[in-house]
Each structure stands twice: as C-alpha cells, then as structure tokens.
Amino acid sequence: MEKIYARTKGLRPDVVSGFCPGCMHSTVIKLIGEVLEEMNQMDNAVAVLGIGCCGLHMEYMSYDNVTAPHGRACAVATGIKRANSKSLVYTYQGDGDFASIGLGESVSAANRGENITVIFINNGIYGMTGGQMAPTTLLGMKASTAPKGRIAEEHGYPMHMCEILNQLTAPYYLERTSCNTPQNVLKTRKAIKKAFQNQLDGKGFSMVEIVTSCPTNWGLDTMKSLDYLNEKMLTEYPLGVIRDNG
Amino acid sequence: MERVFMKGCEAIAEAAVRAGCRFFAGYPITPQNEIPEYFSRRLPEVGGVFIQGESEVASINMVYGAASTGTRSMTSSSSPGISLKSEGISYCAAARIPMVYANVSRGGPGVGSIQPAQMDYLQATKASGNGGFKMMVFAPATVQEAVDMTFAAFDYADRDRNPVLILCDGVIGTMMEPVVMPEMKGDAEIAAIKDGKKSWAAIGHELDYAKRGWIQPGNWSTAVMQQGNEEAAAMYDNWQKNDVQVEQYKVEDAELVMVAYGISARIAKTVVDKYRADGKKVGLIRPITVNPFPYEAIENLNYGQVKTILDVEMSIPAQMLQDVSLAVKGRCPIETCLCSGGNIMKKEQVMDAVAKLI
C-alpha cells in the first residue's frame, strides 16, 4: 500500500508531543516541519525558540535550534542570519515573548528588514507560566493576573502586531492566519511556506501571526475554546494578508 | 611589527579583527564608543558584520546568535550597559557559546559617571549574570596589554566554549599609547577555526536528531543541568591551576606589598619605584587575570617579612579586597587606598597611603 502521509521528519518519531490537548502549537510545528521537508531545507534550517510553550518541542526537534532569552529571539536570529546568511533562520515566539518583553527586538528587526522569518503564535495569554495577561489578551478576558478580566482603563487594549509592523517601511510580508479549521490550517501552511521562500529569495522580513487557542489557560475545553477563538479572537484579530510586497 | 599610536578602544577593536572577530554588535555608551565606531569602519573591509543594536540587550543577543554559528564575535559596553547584557552573557555561558566582550568601566552604581572607575570588579569576577557561572577576566594595565589580551581572548573563549571578559577601566579605553599589533590571522586560518565548531554550531546539519546543532542554555532535566554545572566547575578549577596570570614586582624583600590591577596597578608601580629609590621595601602584586585570581601569589608571601598589605583600587567600597583577604588569611593587616565615582587614582594619594604604613 502506498504511504501518503507520515509524521514530519522534523520531529523525533519516538516522542509524544508535550503540548496540552487542543493546543495548536502541535499543529504549527508539524506544519513547519512539513514545509521545511517540502522545500528541502531541513538540513539548512535554524529555529530560534522563544521562552514559554514555544520552546517545549526543543527536546524532540530533529534539526538545529537555539533557545533565545525571553523576548530576544529576533535579535538572536539577526546574529545567526547575518553571520551565516545561507541558513534558513526563523523565530518561533508566543505573544508574551514577541509582543511584550521582546517588543523592542521584534519591531527593530522588522524595521531593519532583517532577512528572517517570524512565526508568531498569538493565543492572547501566557501559557507556560499559567495564564497571566498578555499584550494580546482580549478586553474582558480573564487572566491569572487580571482576575476581573482585562480592563481598558487599567491595562490598555490588545496589541495588533501585524498592524503595528505594517506601519514600518521595511517588512516584506505580514499575514495573520489561524488553525481553527482544516482550510485555515492549509492557509497557515501556505503562509509559512511563502514566508520561508521570501527569505530564501532574500526579500527581507516576513511574519506569519497565527491566532491559536489555549484551552488550559482559557479554562475551556477544546471545543469551547475553538468557539471562543472563532467568536472573540478572530473578531479582534481578523485573518488575512496585511502586507505582501511580492 | 611596526609600532602605531592608538587609542585603547580602537586598539582593542583592531586586535579583535586580527584575531578573526568577524561579527560585532554594540550600543552607544561612553566611554567605549570608539569600539563600535571602529568596528563599523573596519569589519566591512574584512568581510565581517557590524550591527548597531537597538539596545545593549539586543546587541549581546545578536552576538549570542552570531557566535552560535561558530563565528568569532564580540560586543562591548560600559558598566550600566554591561548590567543590561548580563542575561545574554549568562545564556552564552550556559549554552557554552564562545564570545568576547569588553567592559570599559565607569563610575557607578546606577548611571554613575562617565569617568573611569574599577567599580565592576565583583560583577566581573563573581556574578556577571544569574546562575553562578564564571569567566576568564583579563584586566589590562596598558593599551598594549589590552591588545594582547583581546587577541588571546578569542582563543581562550574557543578553548573553553565560554565567554571571556576584557575588564578595562575608562583610562585604558580612552588614552593613546604606542602599540605593536599582532599579525592578522589569514582567511584560511579564520575559516579553519570556524570549521572546527561545525559539529555543534547552529548552521544546519544532516537530518539526524543526534547530529543536530542544539544551542541549549538550559534543560528540562535537572540531572543534565547538574552535570553541566559540574563540568563548568571543573573548568573553573582548571583555570585556577593553569591560567592565572600575575605580575610580582619587587616583592622578594618587600615589607609593604600593594595589590592593584589595571590602571591602579600602573600608578602603584610608579609609587614602588619612588620608594625603592629611597631604599624603602615596597612591592606590588598585580593580578593580570582577576578571574582566576592570583590567590597563590598573595598566599605565598613571607608574612614574617611582610608587615602590611595595601589594597589599591578605584572603588569605594573596596571590592578586590575580598579576594585579597581570602589569600592573606589574617596573617597581616590589610589597609586600603581607594577612590571612586569616576575619580582617577592619584600617585600622591598612593604615596601618602604608603607613607603612613612604612
């Protein structure tokens, strides 16, 4: 019988994912692995992992990776790419990492038009540390450090990273996707591939923001967290191509 | 080689380039701006990369990334900027990433003053970031030494896969002196050095879990973490046995021994000569590596003969004093001659301090 689907070689075959049930990290890292294989780039790739759930798969990735200090992934990726321009360098960061503590590094790398790819996982909350408020937390959304929910007067408003970076001249490609439906999973896969191809073509900074769920810290089961993502998250963070200079 | 007249900061940068440094990222702060400025002109000439980072934090992390590819890489800053780099330095130490950085230190704490000081001794030698790691720390007393130490620092960093610190005071960084530059390493040699790191560098590897480049500044396994800490501790012990550098100046018959490093040592040496001309038995121990610290040189003094130790440093409170005390072990009194906050040690102050003790 012909084998038409297999687990990506980017992940060790003998290790079970450490992510929570319903977490979309598993889907995204699978997609990244598949795309790297498809593009024949697995032996040329260097992943720069943020701190938080983003780094949970470092143990069982089969290809090169560097763990960056919290928020500094874009600076670390800058160093790797500039020192060894032939590598395919991407960062894998959550919202706390990319949009809060790492805001300076993120915006500055985008503004320099660094020829790197950012895969930005936006689930509106801190995952690994247990559900604290993130810059992307929705108004009214409860967090362990915002027990009454995010209040605009006290905490400000959710940050839209694609739109913020879209104010800059240098970024080449900015797209927001999700993994909430099979169709959107395929769109995310396509966006990741495009972002990687941009880098191989020397086009400069590309980012795919992927809106995902965090059932554990949202306090919802996997199906209800999908509903929440569809109804609330995607209203705040509409999907689509924000910029494509290609 | 020809002698050239160079400012300390620029000489450090040139020495690094000659040692094969091909990546520098840094952020402006006085009194070390001539280091990034020099690199920005010089690195493109040799096919290297210079980046002005958006912050000290970003700069050290760019170096962490560049050095992770096996490229000889460097950053520099001055005291408060070094504090900002602490996180990245700790990551480099944890992930066993070789890199070199220079602290052209100024008055502190806080934003302090832009004038020279030696107020980062404990930070440099004991706790340059979280987690108890250590580094080889070189303290030049002349621009020539700053050149030679920077050139050698890259070899030490690669040997140990660990960061190396050039602990410069603002005097060494900003004054001009004649120096002889080391021979420039050729492209082939630099490429060979980089190739030597291929097995672990994050440059892409044949698809095989066991062969991947994994730059790992921590681990989920406490057993793996402890093993890494034990290996690092063994390395630190080896430095203490094999890599201590110290200058002992006229200590054989000395009754008063000064201990001083960097620019303070240079001033103290002048004072030794002044008193020796009058027949006074004064000597100097100058730590050249402040980590590993030359405990043995101080420990092995003849305390039947040495009446007093004088710790001379540009820091209030005294910092190196703690290491000196560990070596003296209460066998004679230790006095101090100190200034701080950006005031440069004066010969007269050291002369007076010695006069009171002999």
HADDOCK unambig.tbl for C-alpha pairs under 7 A between the chains (distance, minus, plus):
assign (segid A and resid 12 and name CA) (segid B and resid 209 and name CA) 6.98 0.50 0.50
assign (segid A and resid 42 and name CA) (segid B and resid 207 and name CA) 6.69 0.50 0.50
assign (segid A and resid 43 and name CA) (segid B and resid 204 and name CA) 4.95 0.50 0.50
assign (segid A and resid 43 and name CA) (segid B and resid 205 and name CA) 4.83 0.50 0.50
assign (segid A and resid 43 and name CA) (segid B and resid 206 and name CA) 5.12 0.50 0.50
assign (segid A and resid 43 and name CA) (segid B and resid 207 and name CA) 5.61 0.50 0.50
assign (segid A and resid 44 and name CA) (segid B and resid 203 and name CA) 6.84 0.50 0.50
assign (segid A and resid 44 and name CA) (segid B and resid 204 and name CA) 4.23 0.50 0.50
assign (segid A and resid 44 and name CA) (segid B and resid 205 and name CA) 6.62 0.50 0.50
assign (segid A and resid 45 and name CA) (segid B and resid 204 and name CA) 5.37 0.50 0.50
assign (segid A and resid 46 and name CA) (segid B and resid 202 and name CA) 6.28 0.50 0.50
assign (segid A and resid 46 and name CA) (segid B and resid 203 and name CA) 6.66 0.50 0.50
assign (segid A and resid 46 and name CA) (segid B and resid 204 and name CA) 6.13 0.50 0.50
assign (segid A and resid 62 and name CA) (segid B and resid 207 and name CA) 6.48 0.50 0.50
assign (segid A and resid 62 and name CA) (segid B and resid 208 and name CA) 5.97 0.50 0.50
assign (segid A and resid 62 and name CA) (segid B and resid 209 and name CA) 4.34 0.50 0.50
assign (segid A and resid 62 and name CA) (segid B and resid 212 and name CA) 6.43 0.50 0.50
assign (segid A and resid 63 and name CA) (segid B and resid 205 and name CA) 6.85 0.50 0.50
assign (segid A and resid 63 and name CA) (segid B and resid 207 and name CA) 6.22 0.50 0.50
assign (segid A and resid 63 and name CA) (segid B and resid 209 and name CA) 6.68 0.50 0.50
assign (segid A and resid 63 and name CA) (segid B and resid 212 and name CA) 5.25 0.50 0.50
assign (segid A and resid 64 and name CA) (segid B and resid 202 and name CA) 5.67 0.50 0.50
assign (segid A and resid 64 and name CA) (segid B and resid 204 and name CA) 5.65 0.50 0.50
assign (segid A and resid 64 and name CA) (segid B and resid 205 and name CA) 6.77 0.50 0.50
assign (segid A and resid 64 and name CA) (segid B and resid 212 and name CA) 5.10 0.50 0.50
assign (segid A and resid 64 and name CA) (segid B and resid 213 and name CA) 4.52 0.50 0.50
assign (segid A and resid 64 and name CA) (segid B and resid 214 and name CA) 5.63 0.50 0.50
assign (segid A and resid 65 and name CA) (segid B and resid 202 and name CA) 6.57 0.50 0.50
assign (segid A and resid 65 and name CA) (segid B and resid 213 and name CA) 6.44 0.50 0.50
assign (segid A and resid 65 and name CA) (segid B and resid 214 and name CA) 5.27 0.50 0.50
assign (segid A and resid 65 and name CA) (segid B and resid 215 and name CA) 6.26 0.50 0.50
assign (segid A and resid 66 and name CA) (segid B and resid 214 and name CA) 6.09 0.50 0.50
assign (segid A and resid 66 and name CA) (segid B and resid 215 and name CA) 4.55 0.50 0.50
assign (segid A and resid 66 and name CA) (segid B and resid 216 and name CA) 6.34 0.50 0.50
assign (segid A and resid 67 and name CA) (segid B and resid 215 and name CA) 6.46 0.50 0.50
assign (segid A and resid 67 and name CA) (segid B and resid 216 and name CA) 6.03 0.50 0.50
assign (segid A and resid 67 and name CA) (segid B and resid 217 and name CA) 6.67 0.50 0.50
assign (segid A and resid 69 and name CA) (segid B and resid 88 and name CA) 6.97 0.50 0.50
assign (segid A and resid 72 and name CA) (segid B and resid 58 and name CA) 6.69 0.50 0.50
assign (segid A and resid 72 and name CA) (segid B and resid 61 and name CA) 6.58 0.50 0.50
assign (segid A and resid 75 and name CA) (segid B and resid 58 and name CA) 5.39 0.50 0.50
assign (segid A and resid 75 and name CA) (segid B and resid 61 and name CA) 5.60 0.50 0.50
assign (segid A and resid 75 and name CA) (segid B and resid 62 and name CA) 4.99 0.50 0.50
assign (segid A and resid 76 and name CA) (segid B and resid 61 and name CA) 5.00 0.50 0.50
assign (segid A and resid 76 and name CA) (segid B and resid 62 and name CA) 4.67 0.50 0.50
assign (segid A and resid 76 and name CA) (segid B and resid 64 and name CA) 6.27 0.50 0.50
assign (segid A and resid 76 and name CA) (segid B and resid 65 and name CA) 4.33 0.50 0.50
assign (segid A and resid 77 and name CA) (segid B and resid 65 and name CA) 6.14 0.50 0.50
assign (segid A and resid 78 and name CA) (segid B and resid 62 and name CA) 6.00 0.50 0.50
assign (segid A and resid 79 and name CA) (segid B and resid 62 and name CA) 4.11 0.50 0.50
assign (segid A and resid 79 and name CA) (segid B and resid 63 and name CA) 5.94 0.50 0.50
assign (segid A and resid 79 and name CA) (segid B and resid 65 and name CA) 4.45 0.50 0.50
assign (segid A and resid 79 and name CA) (segid B and resid 66 and name CA) 4.24 0.50 0.50
assign (segid A and resid 80 and name CA) (segid B and resid 65 and name CA) 4.57 0.50 0.50
assign (segid A and resid 80 and name CA) (segid B and resid 66 and name CA) 4.55 0.50 0.50
assign (segid A and resid 80 and name CA) (segid B and resid 68 and name CA) 6.93 0.50 0.50
assign (segid A and resid 80 and name CA) (segid B and resid 69 and name CA) 6.22 0.50 0.50
assign (segid A and resid 82 and name CA) (segid B and resid 49 and name CA) 6.96 0.50 0.50
assign (segid A and resid 83 and name CA) (segid B and resid 23 and name CA) 6.89 0.50 0.50
assign (segid A and resid 83 and name CA) (segid B and resid 66 and name CA) 5.22 0.50 0.50
assign (segid A and resid 83 and name CA) (segid B and resid 69 and name CA) 6.90 0.50 0.50
assign (segid A and resid 83 and name CA) (segid B and resid 71 and name CA) 6.67 0.50 0.50
assign (segid A and resid 84 and name CA) (segid B and resid 69 and name CA) 6.80 0.50 0.50
assign (segid A and resid 87 and name CA) (segid B and resid 203 and name CA) 6.27 0.50 0.50
assign (segid A and resid 87 and name CA) (segid B and resid 204 and name CA) 6.78 0.50 0.50
assign (segid A and resid 105 and name CA) (segid B and resid 58 and name CA) 6.32 0.50 0.50
assign (segid A and resid 108 and name CA) (segid B and resid 54 and name CA) 6.67 0.50 0.50
